[in-house]
Amino acid sequence: MASSYWESTQKKFWTFTKPQLALERRRLEETERNLVTMYPLPDRRHLSIYFYHQLSKMARPLGIRQQALATAQVYVRRFYVKVEIRRTNPALVLATALYLACKMEECPQHIRMVLAEARHCWVDTSFNDISKIGECEFTLISEMNSQLIIHHPYRSLTELQSQFQLTQEETSLAWSIINDHYLTDLPLLHAPHVIAITGMFLAVVLKPTQGGLQIHAAGLASALQALGNARGGAGQGTQNRVQKLVDWLAESTVDIEAVVECTQELISLYEIWDSYTEKTCKDQIAKFVKARGLDK
């Protein structure tokens, strides 16, 4: 996994630094200044949450597995680095990304089935021709320069979980955290193994609860403190399970700063999630889609 990632198009062409990614988006907004001003949108992370929920609604009846769903999320994020969202119909882009991701992840779905689920999710959209998905697929592939293979953190998690003797609950929590990272820019910023290690680390520090995934500020602050210990080479007073992982991080070649950055990004996501409302995202998107006739 590691060697294939380092040689991949994902690493060479689709992994940015934060300033590089910000510059790409700023350039895109500047070229579409009128549209950006005319149609304000919610926070990008709120849009990502909305997109994820819509993709999940389409994927669930079709039995599409998580990795294909994750690939679709990455395709959407890459596409919108290159194309201003207000020039597209997100419903069509999401349906097409899911259709393409299923083909790439070797769990293909019939185009008519994907179209049917898309129309079910977006009852107010009027695209009903499979040729629309075909045309959008060509555009997606073109904007991504046919670089469609995605390396995910799931394999790294599977390879490392036994080494750190994660319980089933901790593994499930780490998996959920990895799922959540697709709602952020992290897939465009860091290698899959860094994301997997972040997920494992947070799972051990936070502990699964009976209520499911309970990420909270105090727990994440504890995680950051433990990572600080790893950077400084000191871990006195840390719990044994956490200490083992901290010691391993300190001795490994893993970029601890990157793990810290991933943790902080997830903190930011969980904090902003509280203010997410589906209606706001739906209404803001519908405004520019209908006004510009993009739903035809």
C-alpha positions, 0 to 999 in steps of 0.5 A: 500500500505504502509503495504504491501510494508514493508512486501513485498519481494521487501522491504526484498530482492530487496531494497539496499543501494547505497554501497550495489548495487555498491558492487553487480555490482562490484562483477559481473564485476570482475567475468566477467572482460574479457567481460567487458574489451572487450565490453565497454558499454555506461553509465547505464542510457543511456542503461536504456533510450534505453531499455525504448524506445525499451520496449515502441515500443513493448508495444504501438501496443499491448496496454500495460498499463504503470504499466506493462511497469514499472514492465518490467523495474524493472525486467530488472534492477533486472535481470542485478544486478544478470547477466552480460549483456554481457552474454545475448541478451538484445532484448530477455531479454526485450521481455521476461520481458515485456511478464512476466510483463503483466502476473503479472499485469493481462493484459496477451499478447499472446507470439506470439504477443510479439515475433512479436513486438520484431522482429519488434523492432530488425529487425537485430535479428534472434530469431524467436522461442517462445521457446526462450522466454519461456526459458528466462522467466524461467531464469528471474523468477529463477534469481529473486527467483520467487519474482515478485510482484512489488509495484509502486509509482502510487498508493501512488500518487493517494492517496496523490494528493487530500491531496495536491490539485494537479491540473490535470497538476501537477498530470500529471507532477508528473506521468511523473517524476515517469515514469522517475525514472524507468530509474535510480536505484531508484526503487532498492533504495527507497520505492514507497511512497518516489518516489511518494512524490518526483514526487509530490514535483517536480511537484509543484516546477517546474510547468508544462509548455506548452511545456510539461515536462521541467525539468531544472537545475534552477528549480531543484536547487529551489526544493533542496533549498526548501527541505533544508528548510524542513530539517532545519525547515525553509521555509520563502519566499517559495511559499504557495503551495510549503510551504504546502508540505515542512511543511508536509514533515518536520512534517511527518515521511518521510525520507527527506534525501531520497527525496533529494537523489531521486531529485539529482538522477533525476537531474543527469538523466536529465543532462545526457539525453542530451548526449544520442544517440540511435545509440551508445547504439544500436551499442555497444549492437549489437557488443557483441551480434553478436560477441558472437552469442547471437542472434541465 
